[in-house]
Amino acid sequence: MAAAERGWCLYELFRFLYSLFFPGLMVCGTLSVCLLIVLWGIRLLLRQKKKLASTSKTGKSQMVIAFFHPYCNAGGGGERVLWCALRALQKKYPEAVYVVYTGDADVSGQQILDGAFRRFNIRLTHPVKFLFLRKRYLVEASLYPHFTLLGQSLGSIFLGWEALMQCVPDIYIDSMGYAFTLPLFKYLGGCRVGSYVHYPTISTDMLSVVKNQHVGFNNAAFITRNPFLSQVKLIYYHLFACVYGLVGSCSDVVMVNSSWTLNHILSLWKAGDRTHVVYPPCDVQTFLDIPLQDKKTTSGHMLVSIGQFRPEKNHPLQIRAFAKLLSKKEAASLLPLKLVLIGGCRNQDDELRVNQLRRLSEDLGVHKDVEFKINIPFDELKNYLSEATIGLHTMWNEHFGIGIVECMAAGTIVLAHNSGGPKLDIVVPHEGACTGFLADGEEGYAETMAQILSMSADKRLHIRNSARASVSRFSDQEFEVTSVRI
């Protein structure tokens, strides 16, 4: 009797659970089927759109290669990679159609091409079609004061969707680091997808900053002071890193710009057989044309910095270190010094940072010795490097540093941060000889600047010669050969 009662109870329990969960399971199953049908329909639609896009006026099928670069009119190293990649592909596949998805809707395509020539001395031999995206604001960091990485990544999906609706290419290349667009183009667009990774959206270094409760440009002080908030952010970062790894692993070909980036991408994307180091192209030859001579003049020494005015570039450290240098006793015996900060401004946030840097130089009493050069043409940049004694770079864990290579090729002695790509790939001994210097912190930079400026002209010349001899591996020609081969 007891066994029968237990059987009846189990039966009733099963009926209860069935009545409780079955309708929900049916609804979920129905919704899943509907979603699959919708996605299948969208893919069929996009395939038809792709077929039309790749058919020329003569009816001949053409390969369409598209680059996703929402800020292609900016003047940074990432944009130089874009134009060099387009030039290399056009040389090898002149019959293909080339598309650039960009959010620079305030300028024309011709103005963008003219800007690439003015800033980088690069002119393309074949036409490029620019497709202008209206929703670029969705990837602006200012739109997401909290959960910025997640907000920008989700925003990039919507921006990618806008791009996909305009053109479905055969080959899609994310050249700016928006990995969350890769599944969209691969699984819905049916494209082959590739990535050129300048900097991982999240890295183990960022996780360690949060874990150790260190203040940084991406880790506010109020979070570091609160153990609970630090733990919540660490969990958020770990979850984001997992999703970032999944979307990145969709890439058929992955190119990274340095050994530092390679280590992080291998750890996150798990795509070792598809991942290759391709150093970004640097206009080495143009700067090698600058004659080597001691750059000390009767007017003093010039120190230059090259880099977009973004928070991670840490321009305040340059100004503070420069002020500390001027306060040192050793500086009294030196000729007058001038710091020139050269960089690109992409938007109002960057312009605001420049104004803040101006105020900082005023507060430190060095504003008369600090100049700012914004979005200057290539020839003017070259002139500054030809006159500068020291090239400053202060970003922590810089992924590569095209500006550093340009300084070395121009014969300017580099002083970069002791981390990332500069430490692992660029400012390394060449045939046993010194090619530049690394430092960390205001005092370290100030002391090293004083050391360089106190050297004899012959010693500086020896370092500059060694630096120049080491930069051929970063040339445009090397990039073209390596990238197209992959």
Secondary structure by P-SEA (a helix, b strand, c coil): caaaaaaaaaaaaaaaaaaacaaaaaaaaaaaaaaaaaaaaaaaaaaaaaaaaacccccbbbbbbbbbccccccccaaaaaaaaaaaaaaaacccbbbbbbcccccccaaaaaaaaaaaccccccbbbbbbbbcccccccccccccaaaaaaaaaaaaaaaaaaaaccccbbbbcccccccccccccccccbbbbbcccccccaaaaaaaaaccccccccaaaaacaaaaaaaaaaaaaaaaaaaaaaacccbbbbccaaaaaaaaacccccccbbbbccccaaaaaaaccccccccccbbbbbbbcccccccaaaaaaaaaaaaaaccccccccbbbbbbbbccccaaaaaaaaaaaaaaaaacccccbbbbccccaaaaaaaaacccbbbbbcccccccaaaaaaaaaccbbbbcccccccccccccccccccccccccaaaaaaaaaaaaaccaaaaaaaaaaaaaacccccaaaaaaaaaac
